Amino acid sequence: MSQISEKELSALNDLLTEEELLIKKFQMLAEHATDTEVKDRFLNISQQHQEHFRSLYSQLS
């Protein structure tokens, strides 16, 4: 892998922070949902953001 610039590293860090926030947000929404279908959808969205986070994080190695 080629070296990433400071600007790219900063952008990657921002994206990781945003994905982490979205993971936590949708997990919290799922915890408070009373409708099973809505709860499952929130958990699914949280998992999608977890995959985005992993994908972005893999760019650091």
Secondary structure as GFF3:
##gff-version 3
##sequence-region A 1 61
A	DSSP	alpha_helix	6	32	.	.	.	ID=ss1
A	DSSP	alpha_helix	36	58	.	.	.	ID=ss2
###
